[in-house]
Amino acid sequence: MVEKIDIRVVRCGGSKINLRAPIISNDSRFVLCGSGDSVKVYSTRTEEWLHTLHGHTNHVTGIALNPANHLQVYSCSADGTVKLWDFIDGILIKTFNIGYPLVSLYVSQKHEGVIFLHLPMTSDSKAECFQLVAVHLPKSAEHEVEAKELSAVLTDINQNPSCTAFGRGGEYIASAKHLRLDVFFFRKQKKYSFFLKATDKKAARNAFTCLACHPTEDCIATGHEDGKIRLWRNFNHKKEYTYSTQHWHHNAVNTLCFTPEGTNLLSGGIESVLVQWQFGADNKKEFLPRLGGSIVHISASDDGQLFCTSHSDNKITVIESSLKVSGVIQGLVKGDAVLTDLMIDPRSKALVLNGKPGHLQFYSLLHDKHLYNLDIVQQEYIYEAGLDQFEVVKAAFDVKGSWLATVEERGQKSSDPEFFLKLWAFDDKMQSFVLNTTIAAAHTDPIMSMCFNSSEETTMLVTTARDGQFKAWLQRADADTQQDQTFWSCDFVGSYHNLMPTNCSFSADSSLLAVSFQEVITIWNPETWELLTTFCQPPGEIRDLCFGRLSCSKYLLGTTTKNLLCCWNLLTCSLEWSTSVEMCMLQPDPLSENVAAFSYQSKRTDLFVFKPSEPQPLFSRKEVCSGKVHCAVFVPREEPLDFCDESSQWLNRSQLYFLTLDMDLMTFSTATEDDRMLASSKRLIIDDTVAVTPFYLLLGKHRQQQEKESAVSHPVLDKWQQPQSSVTIKELLHTPAHVLPAASVLCSMFVNSLLISNTGVREEMKTSEQEMNSEKEEEGSEGEMETCDSQQELRAQGSLDEVTPKLSKAQERELRKIRKTDFSWLTGLIDSKP
């Protein structure tokens, strides 16, 4: 039995930020967007991620600012709850339990205390019929409230939230589905419906794709599949309605948005061009082209200063009202499939995978931030459906991260595909990869797999292809040029009985190369290219192939299409063990003997972590995700974990990440690791209120040393320290610049913190005056007592062997007070004795 421990599957980042339209704060300082099961807050000035609103247990499906408080935001989720947040401080104010999976959220200024929810007509989350309901939010002091009073507003509406919008501040609501447009007036409590034909005389496709309502006038703008935009008027009369048509987009209009004043209409589609139409002027428009992926959402700030566009490549673009791009918030690019698998850059420790078309993206797992894109294809991508363009299908790093090999291919579905093998060298000056060698005819058929050896002396690349050959590539000096340059060329070509090679893998010390040819595994010596042995016991073609690590380096693992997991012993050249399980992926840990195996059964994926030398798995987890795992990777830790249980030691040196069917990046986390992260975050807090910034990290130690030295050399100055002013200065210096108020507000606070209070100065001056007066009186009496003191000192010197220690100023002051005391009453007392 595998011991059950506290290891959780958590979403570690890289979630979609383009699922719903982002919103901009009223002061245009912040951008809020849903990201997985949380809401992220970004700065519009620096594009930096500020904080995350955590609390939902499922995907966030909609966000909207609270009309009654512009510092609060509503969020709805598929977990059936609506949450109210203070997004400035990141505080959860209240949770409303609805009880149904929610699709989107709408608010209106004229409906105070009421929100409108887009939800399925049945409790099934996969339902096809949806409705719009009004929910009266109960007023309660409790943090979690049941909100079960739902009243239907519209039924049978479109699943796409972009097809529903409020008009004139909430006087009416419009919704479009297929060829029908519904308009519901709240005051009249009446609905009007308008219909279009499927095609017109010019065979145009008239189905609705999105809509937007004018903020001040009775006008509805609708987008259609053929790229046309219709402006509807007089829709409060069923038979007297009219519409005008504008056309620029050559494909479907994805989104529409009016500016707050209603002077302009913004539209976007697959062309990745933001079109600004001047409202009221026939076909007068402006363009902002080349924004990246297809535009899927557009939103505008309430002051009209900023626009935001969401793109299909998981990106948010911040645009000024003058149609000038001011910032880009890039998430983990989500394509149709990750053809390159997940990789780790040995230099930057960044996650590398397919990015936008023709690129590789480098993504920081630590900061959940996109670092940069590497253009592999080096051709302009045309965003048009049906075009056959180059895609990056394979990629691999060498052990040092000095070389990157990529394969780009076009025409995968055709009988004559094009492909290129490229080798990239890392340039220390540019801190990026530079193209070194392009091989146009590496193989006659597409490349199936490739891998680098792990030797530090000689870097070798092996590729396998459908032409029945595998090739080894080595660096060579360029004899034609006098410069010290190298290029890559073929060193060896191998084959086995005209079978097609599918996988290749080097051993940990690069002394062996395993190449699978359908059902046969061949073992080669890379130095002499001698065929050492073959394994052909399991039925079915080999699907995955990998060597064991460290103490298990004598084992070779493989999975087959017949749902077998096999382990061979390379010393005895025999099958060590095999088990029948449907494996969809095999991933070894480069820093330990552990191997992760994902099993797909009954539309769910299970995980098994084992060592090839042990029959029992170290860890197993059922249903780590729904659907099949596309790819996974072990990421080495900067600092190994300690104090882990036996069953969680496989997470000590590396952390396992995997990508789900919904393109969510998941990982495994232990309670010990969470406690460490919490403790480290607490250590980064100064005075429990002031956050650490890079400025403090640079000068903090120097300041602490100066404070210690000043405290030792000037202990009297401690009474002049003002605790309140020091906190003020720390908050001023440690707060990020983009969240600080204006300088005019900070000026008085900063100057007052430098001043010394009057009460303290006056008390100190009074005390010093009293001491000066007492010292003057003491000086007058010192002359009279000088003779007596000298006689006493002579007597003391004759009678005492040791020298009297030097008195302090306080002791001298007390002694002077005693000397001035009148002791004449003792004389009378002595004389009166018999």
C-alpha positions in Angstrom: 0.0 0.0 0.0 1.1 3.5 -0.8 1.0 5.8 2.2 -1.4 8.7 1.9 0.3 12.0 2.6 -0.7 15.6 2.4 0.3 16.3 -1.2 -2.1 18.5 -3.1 -2.6 19.3 -6.8 -2.6 23.0 -7.1 -2.8 25.5 -10.0 0.5 27.2 -10.1 -0.1 29.9 -12.7 -0.1 30.3 -16.4 -3.9 30.4 -16.4 -5.9 32.1 -19.0 -6.3 35.9 -18.6 -8.4 36.3 -21.7 -11.4 34.1 -20.8 -13.5 37.3 -20.0 -13.1 40.9 -20.8 -10.7 42.7 -18.3 -11.9 45.8 -16.4 -10.1 49.0 -15.7 -10.5 50.9 -12.4 -12.2 54.3 -12.4 -8.9 56.1 -12.1 -7.3 54.1 -14.9 -4.5 52.9 -12.5 -5.4 49.2 -12.3 -6.4 46.4 -14.7 -8.3 43.4 -13.2 -8.8 40.1 -15.0 -9.8 36.6 -14.1 -7.0 34.1 -14.1 -7.9 30.5 -13.3 -9.7 30.4 -9.9 -8.5 33.9 -8.9 -8.6 37.5 -9.9 -5.3 39.3 -10.7 -4.6 43.0 -10.3 -2.1 44.7 -12.6 -0.7 48.2 -12.8 -1.5 50.0 -16.0 1.6 52.1 -15.8 4.2 49.4 -15.2 2.3 46.3 -16.3 3.5 44.6 -13.1 1.3 42.1 -11.2 0.4 43.7 -7.9 -1.6 41.0 -6.0 -4.1 38.2 -6.5 -7.6 37.8 -5.1 -7.8 34.2 -3.9 -11.0 32.5 -2.7 -12.8 30.7 -5.5 -12.5 27.0 -5.9 -13.2 26.9 -9.6 -12.6 29.1 -12.7 -13.5 32.7 -12.4 -16.1 33.4 -15.2 -16.8 37.1 -14.8 -15.8 40.3 -12.9 -17.5 43.7 -12.6 -16.9 46.9 -10.6 -19.3 47.6 -7.8 -21.4 50.6 -9.0 -21.9 51.8 -5.4 -18.2 51.7 -4.6 -15.5 52.1 -7.3 -12.9 50.5 -5.0 -14.8 47.2 -4.9 -15.2 44.4 -7.5 -17.6 41.5 -7.9 -16.4 38.2 -9.2 -18.4 35.1 -10.1 -17.2 31.6 -10.6 -18.2 28.1 -11.8 -18.2 27.1 -8.1 -21.6 28.8 -7.8 -20.5 31.8 -5.7 -20.3 35.6 -6.1 -17.6 37.3 -4.1 -17.2 41.0 -3.3 -13.6 42.2 -2.9 -11.7 45.3 -1.9 -9.2 45.0 -4.8 -6.9 47.8 -3.5 -6.1 45.9 -0.3 -6.9 42.4 -1.6 -9.5 41.8 1.1 -12.6 39.5 0.6 -15.6 41.4 1.9 -18.5 39.0 1.4 -19.4 35.8 -0.3 -22.9 35.1 -1.8 -23.8 31.5 -2.4 -26.0 31.1 -5.6 -25.9 27.3 -5.9 -25.5 27.2 -9.7 -22.5 27.2 -12.0 -22.1 30.8 -13.2 -21.1 31.9 -16.7 -20.9 35.6 -16.4 -21.8 38.7 -14.3 -23.5 42.0 -15.1 -24.1 45.1 -13.0 -26.2 48.3 -13.6 -26.1 51.7 -11.9 -29.9 51.9 -11.9 -30.3 48.6 -10.1 -28.8 49.1 -6.7 -28.4 46.0 -4.6 -29.1 43.8 -7.6 -26.7 41.9 -9.8 -27.5 39.9 -13.0 -26.1 36.5 -13.6 -25.6 34.4 -16.7 -26.2 30.8 -15.8 -27.5 27.5 -17.3 -31.2 26.8 -17.2 -30.4 23.4 -15.5 -27.9 22.6 -12.8 -25.7 20.8 -15.3 -22.6 22.8 -16.1 -22.6 21.4 -19.7 -26.1 22.6 -20.5 -26.8 24.2 -23.8 -29.7 26.5 -22.7 -28.8 29.6 -20.7 -30.8 32.4 -19.0 -30.2 35.8 -17.4 -31.5 36.1 -13.8 -31.6 39.0 -11.4 -30.3 38.3 -7.8 -31.2 40.6 -4.9 -28.2 40.6 -2.6 -29.3 40.3 1.0 -27.9 42.8 3.5 -26.3 40.9 6.3 -23.3 41.4 8.6 -22.1 37.8 8.0 -19.3 37.2 5.6 -21.0 34.3 3.8 -24.7 34.8 2.8 -27.1 32.6 0.9 -28.6 34.4 -2.1 -31.4 32.1 -3.4 -33.9 34.8 -4.6 -33.5 34.5 -8.4 -35.9 36.1 -10.9 -35.6 35.3 -14.6 -35.1 38.3 -16.9 -34.3 36.6 -20.3 -34.4 32.9 -21.2 -32.7 31.0 -24.0 -29.8 33.4 -24.4 -26.5 32.9 -26.1 -23.7 31.1 -24.1 -21.3 33.8 -25.2 -21.4 36.7 -22.6 -20.4 39.2 -25.4 -23.8 38.8 -26.8 -25.5 40.4 -23.8 -25.2 44.0 -22.7 -27.0 46.8 -20.8 -28.1 50.1 -22.5 -28.6 53.7 -21.2 -27.2 52.9 -17.8 -29.6 50.0 -17.2 -32.9 51.1 -18.7 -32.9 48.1 -21.0 -30.9 45.0 -21.7 -30.1 43.4 -25.1 -29.2 39.9 -26.0 -28.6 38.2 -29.3 -28.6 34.5 -30.3 -28.1 33.0 -33.8 -30.4 35.3 -35.9 -32.6 36.7 -33.1 -32.1 40.0 -31.2 -34.0 40.4 -27.9 -34.5 43.8 -26.1 -36.0 43.9 -22.6 -37.2 47.2 -21.1 -37.2 47.1 -17.3 -39.7 50.0 -16.8 -42.3 48.5 -19.2 -41.4 44.9 -18.3 -41.7 44.2 -22.0 -39.5 42.3 -24.5 -39.1 42.9 -28.2 -37.6 40.4 -30.6 -36.1 41.1 -34.0 -35.0 38.5 -36.6 -32.6 38.4 -39.5 -32.4 35.9 -42.4 -29.6 33.4 -42.5 -28.3 34.9 -45.7 -29.1 37.9 -47.8 -29.0 38.5 -51.5 -25.2 38.6 -51.4 -25.0 35.3 -49.5 -23.8 37.1 -46.4 -23.8 35.3 -43.1 -26.0 37.3 -40.7 -25.7 35.3 -37.5 -24.9 37.5 -34.4 -21.5 37.2 -32.8 -21.4 40.1 -30.3 -23.2 43.3 -29.4 -22.7 46.6 -27.4 -25.2 49.3 -26.3 -24.7 53.0 -26.6 -24.3 54.6 -23.1 -26.6 57.6 -23.7 -28.7 57.0 -26.8 -31.1 54.2 -27.9 -28.7 52.5 -30.2 -27.4 48.9 -30.3 -24.3 47.8 -32.3 -24.2 44.2 -33.3 -21.4 42.2 -34.9 -22.0 39.4 -37.4 -20.2 36.4 -38.9 -19.6 38.1 -42.2 -17.7 41.0 -40.6 -20.5 43.5 -40.8 -21.6 45.8 -37.9 -25.2 46.9 -37.7 -26.4 49.9 -35.7 -30.0 49.4 -34.5 -32.4 52.2 -33.7 -36.1 52.7 -32.9 -36.1 49.2 -31.4 -38.7 50.2 -28.8 -41.2 49.7 -31.5 -41.4 46.3 -33.0 -42.3 47.3 -36.5 -40.6 50.7 -36.8 -37.0 49.6 -36.1 -34.2 50.5 -38.4 -30.5 49.6 -38.8 -27.5 50.8 -40.7 -24.6 48.7 -41.8 -20.8 49.3 -41.6 -18.2 46.9 -43.0 -14.5 46.5 -42.6 -13.7 43.2 -41.0 -13.2 40.4 -43.5 -14.2 37.7 -41.0 -16.4 37.5 -37.9 -16.5 40.4 -35.5 -15.4 39.1 -32.1 -16.2 42.0 -29.8 -17.6 45.5 -29.7 -17.4 48.3 -27.2 -18.6 51.9 -27.0 -16.5 54.6 -25.3 -18.0 56.1 -22.1 -19.1 59.2 -23.9 -20.5 57.3 -26.8 -18.5 59.2 -29.3 -16.6 56.2 -30.7 -17.3 52.5 -31.3 -14.4 50.0 -31.0 -14.4 46.7 -32.8 -11.9 43.8 -33.1 -11.6 40.4 -34.8 -9.2 37.8 -36.2 -7.3 40.5 -38.1 -5.7 41.7 -34.8 -6.5 45.3 -35.7 -8.4 47.6 -33.3 -10.9 49.6 -35.4 -12.2 52.9 -33.9 -15.5 54.0 -35.6 -16.6 57.6 -35.1 -20.2 57.4 -34.0 -22.5 59.4 -36.2 -20.0 59.7 -39.1 -20.5 57.4 -42.0 -17.5 54.9 -42.2 -15.0 57.4 -40.6 -12.6 55.2 -38.7 -9.1 54.8 -37.4 -6.9 51.7 -37.1 -4.3 50.3 -34.7 -2.8 47.2 -36.5 -0.4 44.4 -35.6 -1.5 43.8 -32.0 -0.6 40.1 -32.0 -3.3 37.4 -31.7 -6.9 37.8 -32.6 -8.8 40.3 -30.5 -11.5 38.6 -28.4 -12.5 41.3 -25.9 -12.4 45.1 -25.7 -13.1 47.2 -22.6 -12.7 50.9 -21.8 -12.2 52.9 -18.6 -14.9 55.1 -17.1 -12.8 58.2 -17.8 -12.2 57.2 -21.4 -8.4 57.5 -21.0 -7.5 53.8 -21.6 -8.7 50.9 -23.6 -7.9 47.2 -23.0 -7.9 44.4 -25.6 -7.7 40.7 -24.8 -6.1 38.5 -27.4 -6.2 34.8 -28.3 -2.6 34.4 -27.4 -3.4 35.1 -23.7 -2.4 38.7 -23.7 -3.9 42.0 -22.6 -2.9 45.2 -24.4 -3.3 48.5 -22.6 -4.0 51.3 -25.2 -4.3 55.0 -24.7 -7.3 57.0 -26.1 -5.0 58.3 -28.9 -4.7 54.7 -30.1 -1.1 54.3 -28.8 0.0 51.1 -27.1 1.1 51.9 -23.5 1.7 48.4 -22.1 1.3 44.7 -22.7 0.4 42.1 -20.0 1.5 38.7 -21.4 0.4 35.5 -19.8 1.4 32.0 -20.7 0.6 31.6 -24.3 -2.1 29.0 -24.9 -2.1 27.4 -28.3 -4.1 24.5 -29.7 -1.4 22.0 -28.6 2.1 22.0 -27.1 4.0 20.3 -29.9 7.4 20.9 -28.3 6.5 19.4 -24.9 7.5 21.2 -21.7 11.2 22.0 -21.3 13.4 23.8 -18.7 16.1 26.2 -19.8 19.2 25.2 -17.9 20.4 28.8 -17.7 17.4 30.8 -16.7 15.4 27.9 -15.2 12.5 29.2 -17.2 9.7 27.0 -18.6 10.0 26.8 -22.4 7.3 25.7 -24.8 5.3 26.7 -27.9 4.4 30.4 -27.7 2.7 32.6 -30.3 2.9 31.1 -33.8 6.5 30.5 -34.9 8.0 31.3 -31.5 9.2 29.7 -28.3 8.1 31.3 -25.1 10.2 31.5 -21.9 8.1 31.7 -18.8 9.2 32.2 -15.2 7.5 29.7 -12.9 8.7 31.5 -9.8 7.1 34.8 -10.7 4.3 33.5 -12.9 5.5 35.9 -15.6 6.2 35.8 -19.3 9.9 36.6 -19.9 10.4 36.8 -23.7 9.7 35.1 -27.0 12.3 33.6 -29.3 11.4 33.9 -33.0 12.2 30.6 -34.6 10.4 30.8 -37.9 11.4 34.4 -38.5 8.5 35.0 -40.8 5.5 37.3 -40.4 2.5 35.2 -39.3 -0.8 35.9 -41.2 -3.9 35.5 -38.9 -6.2 33.9 -41.4 -8.1 30.7 -41.0 -7.1 27.9 -43.4 -3.6 29.1 -44.2 -0.8 26.5 -43.9 2.1 28.2 -42.1 5.3 27.1 -40.4 5.0 25.8 -36.8 7.7 24.9 -34.2 7.1 21.1 -33.7 10.3 20.0 -31.8 12.8 21.6 -29.5 15.6 20.4 -27.2 18.3 22.0 -25.0 21.8 20.6 -24.2 22.8 20.0 -20.6 24.5 23.4 -20.2 21.9 25.4 -22.0 24.5 26.6 -24.6 22.7 25.0 -27.6 19.1 24.8 -28.6 17.8 22.6 -31.5 14.4 23.3 -33.1 12.4 21.8 -35.9 9.9 23.9 -37.8 7.4 22.3 -40.2 4.7 23.3 -42.7 2.2 21.1 -44.5 1.8 18.4 -41.9 -1.4 17.2 -43.4 -0.1 17.3 -47.0 1.9 14.6 -48.8 4.9 16.9 -49.3 5.7 18.7 -46.0 8.5 21.3 -45.6 10.7 21.2 -42.5 13.9 22.8 -41.2 16.4 21.8 -38.5 17.9 24.8 -36.8 20.7 25.0 -34.2 20.9 28.0 -31.9 23.9 29.1 -29.9 23.5 31.2 -26.7 25.2 34.6 -27.0 26.5 35.9 -23.6 26.5 39.5 -24.8 23.0 39.5 -26.1 21.8 37.1 -23.4 19.7 35.2 -26.0 20.0 32.5 -28.5 21.4 33.3 -32.0 20.9 31.2 -35.1 24.0 29.2 -35.9 23.1 26.5 -38.4 20.1 25.9 -40.6 19.7 22.5 -42.2 17.1 22.3 -44.9 17.5 18.6 -45.8 18.2 17.0 -42.5 16.0 14.0 -43.5 13.9 13.2 -46.4 10.8 12.8 -44.2 9.6 14.7 -41.1 11.6 14.4 -37.9 10.0 12.3 -35.2 12.2 12.9 -32.1 15.6 14.4 -31.1 17.8 14.6 -28.1 21.2 15.9 -26.9 23.7 13.9 -25.0 24.7 14.9 -21.5 28.5 14.9 -22.0 30.3 18.2 -21.1 33.2 17.5 -23.5 31.4 16.8 -26.8 27.9 18.0 -27.6 26.0 15.6 -29.9 22.5 15.8 -31.3 20.6 12.8 -32.5 17.5 13.0 -34.7 15.1 10.3 -35.9 12.8 10.6 -38.8 10.1 8.7 -40.8 12.6 8.0 -43.6 13.9 5.0 -41.5 17.1 6.6 -40.4 18.5 8.3 -37.3 21.4 10.8 -37.6 24.0 12.1 -35.3 25.1 15.7 -35.6 28.4 17.3 -34.3 30.1 20.7 -34.3 32.8 21.4 -36.8 35.1 24.3 -37.5 34.4 26.5 -40.5 37.4 26.2 -42.8 36.1 28.7 -45.3 36.2 31.7 -42.9 39.1 32.9 -40.9 36.9 33.7 -37.9 36.6 31.2 -35.0 33.1 29.9 -35.9 31.6 26.5 -35.8 28.7 24.8 -37.6 26.8 21.6 -37.3 27.1 18.7 -39.7 26.1 15.0 -39.9 28.5 12.6 -38.3 26.7 9.2 -38.5 23.6 7.7 -40.2 22.0 4.6 -38.7 19.1 2.3 -39.5 17.7 -1.1 -38.5 16.1 -3.4 -41.0 14.2 -0.6 -42.8 12.1 0.0 -39.8 10.9 3.5 -38.8 12.6 5.0 -35.7 10.2 6.6 -33.3 12.2 7.6 -30.1 15.8 8.1 -29.0 17.4 8.6 -25.6 20.9 8.9 -24.1 22.0 7.3 -20.9 22.9 9.6 -17.9 26.7 9.3 -18.7 26.1 9.5 -22.5 27.9 6.1 -23.0 24.8 4.5 -24.5 22.2 5.6 -27.1 18.8 3.8 -27.3 16.8 4.1 -30.5 13.4 2.5 -30.8 12.4 1.1 -34.2 8.7 0.4 -34.0 8.6 -2.8 -31.7 12.4 -3.1 -31.4 14.8 -1.2 -29.1 18.4 -0.9 -30.3 21.3 0.0 -28.0 24.3 1.8 -29.7 27.8 2.9 -28.6 28.0 6.7 -29.6 31.8 6.6 -29.8 32.2 3.7 -32.3 28.6 3.5 -33.5 28.5 -0.2 -32.8 25.2 -1.9 -32.3 25.5 -3.5 -28.9 22.2 -5.3 -28.3 18.5 -5.2 -29.1 15.3 -5.7 -27.1 12.1 -7.0 -28.8 10.1 -8.7 -26.1 7.0 -6.5 -25.6 4.2 -6.5 -28.1 3.3 -3.2 -29.6 5.3 -0.2 -30.8 7.4 1.7 -28.4 5.8 5.0 -27.4 8.1 6.5 -24.7 11.7 5.6 -23.9 14.0 6.8 -21.1 17.0 5.6 -19.0 17.2 5.4 -15.3 19.2 7.9 -13.3 21.9 7.6 -10.5 21.7 4.2 -8.8 19.0 3.1 -11.4 21.1 4.0 -14.4 21.3 0.3 -15.4 17.6 0.2 -16.2 15.8 1.2 -19.4 12.1 2.0 -19.3 9.6 2.0 -22.2 5.9 2.1 -22.8 4.1 0.5 -25.7 0.9 1.0 -27.7 -0.4 -2.3 -26.2 -0.6 -0.6 -22.7 2.6 -2.1 -21.3 5.2 -0.5 -19.1 8.5 -2.5 -19.3 11.8 -2.2 -17.6 15.0 -3.8 -19.0 18.2 -4.5 -17.2 21.1 -3.4 -19.3 23.7 -5.5 -17.4 21.8 -8.8 -18.0 20.2 -7.7 -21.2 16.9 -9.1 -20.1 13.4 -7.9 -19.2 13.4 -7.0 -15.5 9.7 -6.5 -15.1 6.6 -5.4 -16.9 3.0 -4.3 -16.0 -0.2 -3.8 -17.9 -1.3 -0.2 -17.5 -2.4 2.4 -20.0 0.4 5.0 -19.8 0.1 8.3 -21.6 3.4 9.8 -20.5 6.7 8.8 -18.8 8.8 11.5 -17.3 12.1 10.9 -15.4 13.5 13.2 -12.7 17.0 14.3 -13.8 18.2 14.7 -10.2 17.0 11.5 -8.7 16.0 7.9 -9.5 12.3 8.7 -9.5 10.1 8.4 -12.6 6.6 9.8 -13.0 4.1 7.8 -15.0 0.7 9.3 -16.0 -2.0 6.7 -16.6 -5.2 7.6 -18.5 -8.3 5.5 -17.8 -12.0 6.2 -17.9 -11.5 9.8 -19.0 -9.3 10.6 -16.0 -5.6 10.7 -15.4 -3.8 9.0 -12.5 -0.2 9.5 -11.4 2.4 6.9 -10.2 5.9 7.8 -9.0 8.3 4.9 -8.7 11.9 3.8 -8.9 12.8 1.2 -11.6 14.6 -0.9 -8.9 11.6 -1.2 -6.6 8.3 -3.0 -7.4 6.1 -0.7 -5.3 5.4 2.9 -6.3 6.6 5.7 -3.9 3.5 7.8 -4.5 0.2 7.4 -6.3 -2.7 9.8 -6.8 -6.1 9.1 -8.5 -7.7 11.7 -10.7 -5.0 14.4 -10.7 -7.0 16.0 -13.5 -10.0 15.4 -15.8 -8.9 14.4 -19.3 -5.5 13.4 -20.6 -2.2 15.1 -19.5 -0.5 16.6 -22.6 3.0 17.0 -21.2 4.9 17.2 -18.0 8.4 18.1 -16.7 10.5 17.9 -13.5 11.9 21.3 -12.5 15.0 21.3 -10.2 14.6 23.2 -7.0 17.1 25.9 -6.0 17.2 24.6 -2.5 16.2 21.0 -1.7 13.3 20.4 0.7 14.0 18.9 4.2 11.9 17.1 6.8 9.7 15.4 4.3 7.9 12.1 4.8 9.1 9.0 3.1 6.3 9.1 0.6 7.0 12.7 -0.3 10.7 12.6 -0.7 10.3 12.4 -4.5 9.5 16.1 -4.3 12.7 17.0 -2.4 15.0 17.8 -5.3 12.5 18.5 -8.1 9.0 19.7 -8.5 6.7 18.1 -11.1 4.6 20.3 -13.4 2.1 19.1 -16.0 -0.3 20.7 -18.5 -4.0 19.8 -18.6 -6.4 19.5 -21.5 -7.6 23.1 -20.6 -4.0 24.3 -20.9 -3.8 24.9 -17.1 -0.4 24.5 -15.5 -0.6 22.3 -12.4 1.9 21.1 -9.9 2.2 19.1 -6.6 2.7 20.9 -3.3 3.3 19.7 0.2 2.2 21.2 3.5 5.8 21.6 4.5 6.6 23.6 1.4 3.5 25.8 1.9 4.7 26.5 5.5 8.1 27.5 4.2 6.7 29.8 1.7 4.5 31.4 4.3 7.4 31.8 6.7 9.7 33.3 4.0 7.0 35.8 3.2 6.7 36.8 6.8 10.4 37.3 7.1 10.2 39.8 4.2 8.1 42.2 6.3 9.5 45.2 8.1 7.6 46.4 11.2 4.8 44.1 10.2 3.5 46.8 7.8 6.2 47.9 5.4 7.0 45.6 2.5 10.6 44.9 1.3 11.5 46.5 -2.0 14.7 46.0 -4.1 15.9 49.4 -2.7 15.8 48.1 0.8 17.5 44.8 -0.2 20.4 46.9 -1.5 20.7 49.4 1.4 19.1 47.6 4.3 22.2 45.9 5.7 24.2 49.2 5.4 21.4 51.1 7.2 21.3 48.5 10.0 25.0 48.7 10.5 24.9 52.5 10.7 22.1 52.3 13.3 24.1 50.0 15.5 27.2 52.2 15.2 25.3 55.4 16.1 23.6 53.6 19.0 27.0 52.6 20.5 28.7 56.0 19.9 25.7 58.2 20.8 23.5 56.5 23.4 22.1 59.9 24.5 20.5 60.5 21.1 18.0 57.7 21.7 15.6 60.0 23.4 15.4 62.2 20.3 14.2 59.4 18.1 10.6 59.8 16.9 8.9 56.4 16.3 6.1 57.8 14.3 8.3 59.7 11.9 10.5 56.7 11.3 7.5 54.6 10.3 6.4 57.4 8.0 9.7 57.6 6.2 9.9 53.8 5.8 6.5 53.7 4.3 7.4 56.5 2.0 10.6 54.9 0.8 9.4 51.3 0.7 6.0 51.8 -1.1 6.2 51.1 -4.8 6.1 54.4 -6.8 3.1 53.5 -8.9 0.8 53.2 -5.9 2.0 56.3 -4.1 -0.3 59.4 -3.9 0.7 62.7 -5.5 3.9 64.5 -4.4 1.9 67.4 -3.1 0.1 65.1 -0.6 3.4 63.5 0.6 5.3 66.8 1.0 3.6 68.0 4.3 3.7 64.5 5.8 7.4 64.1 5.0 8.5 67.5 6.3 6.5 67.0 9.5 8.2 63.7 10.1 11.6 65.5 10.1 10.6 68.1 12.7 11.1 67.7 16.4 8.0 68.3 18.6 8.0 71.6 20.6 7.0 70.0 23.9 10.1 67.9 24.0 12.4 70.9 23.2 10.8 73.1 25.9 11.2 70.5 28.6 14.8 69.9 27.6 15.6 73.6 27.7 14.0 74.0 31.2 16.0 71.1 32.5 19.3 72.5 31.1 18.6 76.0 32.6 18.0 74.5 36.1 21.3 72.6 35.8 23.2 75.7 34.8 21.8 77.7 37.7 22.7 75.0 40.2 26.2 74.8 38.8 26.8 78.5 39.3 25.7 78.3 42.9 28.0 75.4 43.4 30.9 77.3 42.0 30.4 80.1 44.6 30.5 77.6 47.5 33.5 75.6 46.1 35.9 78.5 47.0 34.9 78.5 50.7 35.3 74.8 51.0 38.5 74.5 49.1 40.8 74.7 52.2 38.9 72.2 54.1 38.8 69.8 51.2 42.6 70.0 50.8 43.2 69.2 54.4 40.9 66.3 54.2 42.6 65.0 51.1 46.0 65.2 52.8 44.7 63.2 55.7 43.2 60.7 53.4 46.4 60.3 51.4 48.3 59.5 54.6 45.9 57.0 55.9 44.7 55.2 52.7 46.9 53.0 50.6 44.7 53.1 47.5 43.8 56.0 45.3 40.2 57.1 45.4 38.4 56.3 42.1 37.2 59.2 39.9 33.6 60.2 40.5 31.1 60.7 37.7 29.4 64.0 37.1 26.1 62.8 38.7 28.0 61.7 41.8 29.9 65.0 42.0 26.6 66.9 41.8 25.2 64.8 44.7 28.3 65.4 46.7 28.1 69.2 46.2 24.5 69.2 47.5 25.6 67.3 50.6 28.4 69.8 51.2 26.0 72.8 51.1 23.7 71.2 53.8 23.7 73.1 57.1 24.8 70.7 59.9 24.9 73.4 62.7 22.1 71.7 64.6 24.4 68.9 65.4 26.8 71.3 67.3 24.0 72.3 69.7 23.0 68.7 70.2 26.5 67.8 71.1 27.0 70.7 73.5 23.8 69.9 75.4 25.1 66.5 76.5 26.4 66.2 80.1 
